[in-house]
């Protein structure tokens, strides 16, 4: 049976999601940087 506590506290289950989180943060950072670059370029 799946439980959130087992998922959160089990390092083997938790660590594979770290690359996805890092990739998501890097993607957000790139999108924010791209949009601010466009705003400063067009204004």
N, C-alpha and C positions, 0 to 999 in steps of 0.2 A: 504493500500500500504506500502510495506516495504521500509524503508530508513535507511541508515547507521547512520545518526544523531540521529534518534529516538532510535536505538539500543545502540549507544555509551553513550547517555546521560540519558537513562532510567535505574535507578539502579536495578529495579526488573528483567529486561532482562539481565543486565550486570553481576550481582553477581553469577548466576548459572554457568557462564563460568569460574569463579575463581578456583574452585576445579580442573577443567581440566587443567588449566594453571599451577597450583601448581604441579599436578601430572606429567605434561609434563616436567617441570623444574627438578623435582626430578628424573625422568627417564633419562633425559640427564645427570644429575650430576652422577647418578649411572653408566651410560655407559662410561662416561669420566673417572671416577675413576677406573672402571673395566679394561678399555683399558690401562690406565697408569700403573695399577698394573701388567698387563700382560707384558708390555714393560719392566718394571724394573725387573720383575721376569726372563724373558728370556734373558735379556742382561747381 
